[in-house]
Amino acid sequence: MKNHAQLALGAFFTALVSAAFAISYAAIIYTGPLAEFLERGIGLALLGAVVISLVGAFSLSYRGSILGPQDLPAILIASGAAAVAAQSSMPPDVLFATVASLVALTALVTGGLGLAIGQLRLAYIARFIPYPVLAGFLATTGLFLFLGGIDVGLGPAQAVTWGDYFTPDLMARWGPVVGAAIAMTVATRMLAGYLVLPLTLIAALLALYAFYALIGIGPDALMVRGFLLGPFREGGFAGSLDPRLPMAADWAVIAGQAPLILTTALSALIGTALNASGLELALKRDFDFNRELKANGLANLISGLFGGIPGYHVVGKTLLANRLGLTNALAGISAAAGCALVLVLGAGALGSLPVGFFAAVIAFLGVDLLYSWLWAERKRLGWRDYAIVLFIPLIAVSYGFLTAIAIGLLLACVLFIMEYRRLKIFRFESDLSTRRSLVERPDTELAVLAERGNVAKVIELSSYLFFGSSGVLRRRVGEVLAQADGIEWLILDFKNVPGIDVSTRHILRRIEDDCANAEVHLIFTGLPNDTLGARESEGASSVSFATLADGIQHIEENLLTGHVPRKASTGAQVRALFAAEGLGSFTQHVTLEKGAHVLEEAAASSDIYVLLSGLLRVVTGSDQVIAYIRPGAFVGEMAYYSGRERSAAIIADDASKLLRIDSTKLSQLEHEHPQIAAQFHRLVAKDMARRLTRTTNLLRDLGV
């Protein structure tokens, strides 16, 4: 029983709030010179609200959401309607038909764009709008709502100067509106519960009546002086609807409002993404954003056919309905039912409601948005971002909404470029004294590379490179060329760079010239394919390799060219040790054809090998080559000393010869020839220690 009562209460308040908001949005558009058409405008707004709520109830990915006409489209359309009304030569019937058709066409365009974007699955684009611009957008909406509420509260009276606002008559019109809006904001912010908003609306209505009585304006005077919404003719608003309106409209004037129509449609699509995201977070549910956009597009298309105001997800009403138990299509149905009842039956009762009540509802929405995005949000934004949020409303008031958003986007882009330039684009810098290719070399070659490796500098880059950061790269290269004594090679690695722009390609050509002038060989590794292709077509003079390891190997081969080792490698010393002592029975010569396996991955064998000639490659289960082994190097010693299975397979990359030290005989060697065994272990440990030291130095340089 309690659940049924709660659902009934939820449906009632959802219906009440939906009707009040729909009428308020109509009052935003049909004000000032258009106030005489308010009754007919309310009829169209209510009918559109019925349609958009019903369609949303059965087409959204989450059926508990409510679609309805929205404040921002109403504000933007109101500016266009005011421009249309300024053409005073237009007859009244034509004027209303033109404004009504402008509203309907905007809803149709909004719906068409929503359907198209949702069908193409492009709803994610809205997430790329900078957050400060979105915050400024919402703050501007709040400011326009607040000013719009005051304008609605003033009614047909017009203030010529700022001083006129403080005359008794005008203060009686806008003062209660502002006071009620602030009081409603404070109440809804400080009090929790699903009844706060509807009870606050009722309290605001009663307070307005009490205020008018207090200042001596009686019921008859309220009607005569224009403080009430009416008078309306008896019955509902349905009688004011006329399907022939489009034929009476001046479509040439409407065509002149094309930029406004497109702006309003795009704003509604952004509002859809913003509000749907907020509801997804607040309700802890996953939304299909493309479906949400398509459903909203369909709802606006059908609503537009009936002259409805463009709309999208209504956060406040949806949260209210869900808190009251309306978590399915009943939420949208209730919203539609409330608007339908007022449309058919409610004109007489609404006529006695104060204009200030609906103006206060509009102003309340504005004050709430201003508080959220100009006050509460300031704590979470840096001063630069917050400056954008403040700047957009100020520009919008002076130069218009579109100009403000465009300037806000421009400022956000400038800040992004400035901040992005400060990001670290240099991932790591090293030289070949510690950095190695995939080739496992004998200790004699490693000693040469350790001694001469400082002539080759490696700079690994990260992040997207664009005109704002490519200059930093060139300056750093210039510093390396100027400071590094005797540098002969420079590698720029782009493996962790997702892309570069055209300006960076130009900078790379300048870096080539810098290196050529300094007589330094420049190597690019890991360049994106499109950049690599462009450089090849331009006839680039530098050398490019697919991977950093390939580039390092190229330099290693050059540094080792003509090198004559001063002593035998550790592997060769092991071979000589066993031969000199006549211990050949402890070893075995192995000859392998190309492609033959020396060791299998995960094998339990712990034999140690010395590569005498040929070339081996080390591969993982995915056939990825992780190293190459040159003659003179040990093979398999780690598995012997660790006692673990082989971590990779070793395959002959060419016809190869190896010396195998049988691990099963090492214990016999240690027993019969302990000095020889100790010398053998020292040689292997020395080689392992050298590699470990190099790895430790590399990790130290990396800051690990």
HELIX and SHEET records of a PDB file:
HELIX    1   1 LYS A    2  ILE A   29  1                                  28    
HELIX    2   2 GLY A   32  PHE A   37  5                                   6    
HELIX    3   3 LEU A   38  SER A   59  1                                  22    
HELIX    4   4 ASP A   71  ALA A   85  1                                  15    
HELIX    5   5 PRO A   92  GLN A  119  1                                  28    
HELIX    6   6 ALA A  123  PHE A  128  5                                   6    
HELIX    7   7 TYR A  131  LEU A  154  1                                  24    
HELIX    8   8 TRP A  162  PHE A  166  5                                   5    
HELIX    9   9 PRO A  168  MET A  190  1                                  23    
HELIX   10  10 VAL A  196  LEU A  214  1                                  19    
HELIX   11  11 PRO A  219  VAL A  224  1                                   6    
HELIX   12  12 ALA A  238  SER A  240  5                                   3    
HELIX   13  13 LEU A  245  ALA A  248  1                                   4    
HELIX   14  14 TRP A  251  ALA A  255  1                                   5    
HELIX   15  15 ALA A  258  LEU A  283  1                                  26    
HELIX   16  16 PHE A  289  LEU A  305  1                                  17    
HELIX   17  17 VAL A  315  ARG A  323  1                                   9    
HELIX   18  18 LEU A  330  LEU A  345  1                                  16    
HELIX   19  19 ALA A  347  LEU A  350  1                                   4    
HELIX   20  20 VAL A  355  LEU A  370  1                                  16    
HELIX   21  21 TYR A  371  TRP A  375  3                                   5    
HELIX   22  22 ALA A  376  ARG A  380  5                                   5    
HELIX   23  23 TRP A  383  TYR A  399  1                                  17    
HELIX   24  24 PHE A  401  ARG A  421  1                                  21    
HELIX   25  25 ASP A  443  ARG A  452  1                                  10    
HELIX   26  26 GLY A  453  VAL A  455  5                                   3    
HELIX   27  27 PHE A  467  GLN A  483  1                                  17    
HELIX   28  28 VAL A  502  ASN A  517  1                                  16    
HELIX   29  29 ASN A  529  SER A  537  1                                   9    
HELIX   30  30 LEU A  548  LEU A  560  1                                  13    
HELIX   31  31 THR A  570  ALA A  580  1                                  11    
HELIX   32  32 GLY A  584  PHE A  586  5                                   3    
HELIX   33  33 GLU A  637  SER A  642  1                                   6    
HELIX   34  34 SER A  663  GLU A  672  1                                  10    
HELIX   35  35 PRO A  674  LEU A  702  1                                  29    
SHEET    1   A 2 LEU A  67  PRO A  69  0                                        
SHEET    2   A 2 GLY A 311  HIS A 313 -1                                        
SHEET    1   B 5 PHE A 426  ASP A 431  0                                        
SHEET    2   B 5 ALA A 456  SER A 462 -1                                        
SHEET    3   B 5 TRP A 489  ASN A 496  1                                        
SHEET    4   B 5 HIS A 521  THR A 525  1                                        
SHEET    5   B 5 VAL A 543  PHE A 545  1                                        
SHEET    1   C 5 VAL A 439  GLU A 440  0                                        
SHEET    2   C 5 VAL A 625  ILE A 629  1                                        
SHEET    3   C 5 LEU A 616  VAL A 619 -1                                        
SHEET    4   C 5 ALA A 649  ALA A 652 -1                                        
SHEET    5   C 5 HIS A 597  LEU A 599 -1                                        
SHEET    1   D 4 THR A 587  LEU A 592  0                                        
SHEET    2   D 4 SER A 656  ILE A 661 -1                                        
SHEET    3   D 4 ILE A 608  SER A 613 -1                                        
SHEET    4   D 4 PHE A 634  VAL A 635 -1                                        
END                                                                             
